Amino acid sequence: MKKLFYIQIILCTLLLNPLFSFAQNDDTAVLKTILHRYYKTEKPVYKGRSQLLYLYCNRANNNEEIFEAIKNRKLPDEFLNQIRTKVNTDFAEKDWSAELLSIYENDQTKLQQKINNCLSLEQYQEVSKRLNLNNQRFMIISKPLYYPKGNLALVKVVFYRNIEHNSGSILLLEKTTSGWEIKEYLSPWAT
């Protein structure tokens, strides 16, 4: 019931605001690129098969870590200023639900069967505790930062586990004629 309510709100917003729709199309395309990259080797979740990779429903806020990752890159000053403003002001709660639904509508790669459902942190911890397995991963994707003039985007992707083997990277994506492509992995890390 709650999901239906969110879908109705999103549909109303899309109909009333075409600019939001344009931004959401880019968000959907970026998310699709990331999901196809990281879920490529995952097996579909069928009855009796454990899921190994879960998706965090909310978009993580960006932080100062993004500036450390791009300090040695030759990005336009205008983009750097936009990033700084966004990081310091954009704290609104957003999730990936609408984009996921959009991706699932036309997906031919069984991505929906691989992702199953996106979860909150509490839901992931509950599932992880119940299964008592250390191979479960939780993918957290930040809010994309776009530079429309150069068709660039930055997105932080982090893999959380309840054991110490966490990892992440900031993805530099470029929009080409065939869609968004991951061009570089900036500041990759692992614990």
C-alpha positions as CSV (number, residue, x, y, z in Angstrom):
1,M,0.0,0.0,0.0
2,K,2.8,2.3,0.9
3,K,4.6,1.6,-2.4
4,L,1.4,2.5,-4.3
5,F,1.2,5.8,-2.5
6,Y,4.8,6.6,-3.5
7,I,4.2,5.6,-7.1
8,Q,1.2,8.0,-7.3
9,I,3.2,10.9,-5.9
10,I,6.0,10.2,-8.4
11,L,3.6,10.1,-11.3
12,C,1.9,13.3,-10.3
13,T,5.3,15.0,-9.9
14,L,6.4,13.8,-13.4
15,L,3.2,15.0,-15.0
16,L,3.5,18.4,-13.4
17,N,7.2,19.1,-13.8
18,P,8.9,18.3,-17.2
19,L,12.3,19.4,-15.8
20,F,12.1,16.8,-13.1
21,S,11.3,14.3,-15.7
22,F,14.4,15.1,-17.7
23,A,16.6,14.8,-14.6
24,Q,14.9,11.6,-13.7
25,N,15.7,10.2,-17.1
26,D,19.4,10.8,-16.5
27,D,19.1,9.3,-13.0
28,T,17.4,6.3,-14.5
29,A,20.1,5.9,-17.2
30,V,22.9,6.3,-14.7
31,L,21.4,3.9,-12.2
32,K,20.8,1.3,-15.0
33,T,24.5,1.6,-16.1
34,I,25.7,1.1,-12.5
35,L,23.3,-1.8,-11.9
36,H,24.2,-3.6,-15.1
37,R,27.9,-3.2,-14.2
38,Y,27.7,-4.6,-10.7
39,Y,24.9,-7.1,-11.1
40,K,26.3,-8.6,-14.3
41,T,27.8,-11.6,-12.5
42,E,25.0,-12.1,-10.0
43,K,22.6,-15.0,-10.4
44,P,18.8,-14.4,-10.5
45,V,17.1,-15.0,-7.2
46,Y,14.8,-17.9,-7.4
47,K,13.0,-19.8,-4.7
48,G,15.6,-21.4,-2.4
49,R,18.6,-19.4,-3.7
50,S,20.2,-16.8,-1.4
51,Q,20.7,-13.3,-2.7
52,L,24.2,-12.0,-2.2
53,L,24.0,-8.4,-3.3
54,Y,21.3,-6.1,-1.9
55,L,20.5,-2.6,-3.0
56,Y,20.0,0.3,-0.6
57,C,16.8,2.1,-1.5
58,N,17.8,5.6,-0.5
59,R,20.3,7.8,-2.3
60,A,23.2,8.5,-0.1
61,N,24.2,12.2,0.4
62,N,27.5,13.2,-1.1
63,N,30.2,14.5,1.2
64,E,33.7,16.0,1.1
65,E,35.2,12.6,0.0
66,I,34.1,13.5,-3.6
67,F,36.6,16.5,-3.6
68,E,39.5,14.2,-2.6
69,A,38.7,11.9,-5.5
70,I,38.5,14.6,-8.2
71,K,41.3,16.9,-7.0
72,N,43.8,15.5,-9.6
73,R,41.2,15.5,-12.5
74,K,41.0,18.2,-15.0
75,L,37.3,19.0,-14.5
76,P,35.8,22.4,-15.5
77,D,35.8,24.9,-12.6
78,E,32.1,25.5,-13.2
79,F,31.5,21.8,-12.5
80,L,33.6,21.9,-9.4
81,N,31.6,24.9,-8.1
82,Q,28.3,23.1,-8.9
83,I,29.5,20.1,-7.0
84,R,30.6,22.1,-4.0
85,T,27.1,23.8,-3.9
86,K,25.3,20.5,-4.2
87,V,27.3,18.8,-1.5
88,N,26.8,21.6,0.9
89,T,23.0,22.1,0.3
90,D,21.4,18.9,-1.0
91,F,20.3,16.9,2.0
92,A,16.8,16.1,0.9
93,E,15.8,12.4,1.3
94,K,15.5,10.7,-2.1
95,D,15.2,7.1,-3.1
96,W,15.7,5.0,-6.2
97,S,12.2,3.4,-6.3
98,A,10.9,5.3,-9.3
99,E,14.1,4.8,-11.3
100,L,14.0,1.0,-10.5
101,L,10.4,0.7,-11.7
102,S,11.3,2.5,-14.9
103,I,14.3,0.2,-15.5
104,Y,12.3,-2.9,-14.8
105,E,9.6,-2.0,-17.4
106,N,11.9,-2.5,-20.4
107,D,14.6,-4.7,-18.9
108,Q,15.5,-7.9,-20.9
109,T,18.4,-9.0,-18.6
110,K,16.5,-10.3,-15.6
111,L,17.8,-7.4,-13.5
112,Q,14.7,-7.4,-11.4
113,Q,15.2,-11.0,-10.5
114,K,18.8,-10.2,-9.5
115,I,17.9,-7.2,-7.4
116,N,14.6,-8.6,-6.0
117,N,13.8,-5.7,-3.7
118,C,15.8,-2.7,-2.5
119,L,16.1,-2.5,1.3
120,S,16.7,-0.1,4.1
121,L,19.8,-0.5,6.3
122,E,17.7,-2.0,9.1
123,Q,16.1,-4.5,6.7
124,Y,19.5,-5.5,5.3
125,Q,20.8,-6.0,8.9
126,E,17.8,-8.1,9.8
127,V,18.2,-10.3,6.7
128,S,21.9,-10.6,7.2
129,K,21.5,-11.6,10.8
130,R,18.8,-14.1,10.0
131,L,20.9,-15.8,7.3
132,N,24.1,-15.6,9.3
133,L,26.3,-15.5,6.2
134,N,29.3,-13.3,5.6
135,N,29.0,-13.2,1.9
136,Q,26.0,-10.8,1.8
137,R,26.8,-7.3,0.3
138,F,24.8,-4.1,0.5
139,M,25.3,-1.7,-2.4
140,I,24.8,2.0,-1.6
141,I,24.6,4.5,-4.4
142,S,24.9,8.2,-3.8
143,K,23.0,11.0,-5.5
144,P,24.4,11.6,-9.0
145,L,26.2,14.9,-9.6
146,Y,25.8,16.1,-13.2
147,Y,27.7,18.5,-15.4
148,P,25.3,18.9,-18.3
149,K,27.7,21.0,-20.5
150,G,30.3,18.2,-20.6
151,N,27.9,15.3,-20.3
152,L,29.7,14.1,-17.1
153,A,28.4,12.7,-13.9
154,L,30.0,11.6,-10.6
155,V,28.4,8.9,-8.5
156,K,29.8,7.2,-5.3
157,V,29.2,3.5,-5.0
158,V,29.9,1.7,-1.7
159,F,29.6,-2.0,-0.8
160,Y,28.9,-2.5,2.9
161,R,29.1,-5.9,4.7
162,N,28.6,-6.6,8.3
163,I,32.2,-8.0,8.4
164,E,35.2,-5.8,7.6
165,H,35.4,-6.3,3.9
166,N,33.8,-3.1,2.7
167,S,34.8,-1.3,-0.5
168,G,33.8,1.6,-2.8
169,S,34.7,4.0,-5.5
170,I,33.5,7.2,-7.1
171,L,32.5,6.6,-10.7
172,L,33.2,9.1,-13.4
173,L,30.5,8.6,-16.1
174,E,30.2,10.2,-19.5
175,K,27.1,10.5,-21.6
176,T,27.6,9.2,-25.1
177,T,25.3,8.5,-28.0
178,S,24.6,5.0,-26.6
179,G,23.9,6.2,-23.1
180,W,25.9,6.7,-19.9
181,E,29.3,4.8,-19.7
182,I,31.6,4.4,-16.7
183,K,34.9,6.0,-17.8
184,E,36.9,5.9,-14.7
185,Y,36.9,4.6,-11.1
186,L,38.2,7.3,-8.8
187,S,39.7,6.7,-5.4
188,P,38.9,3.0,-5.1
189,W,39.2,1.7,-1.6
190,A,38.7,-1.5,0.4
191,T,39.0,-2.5,4.0
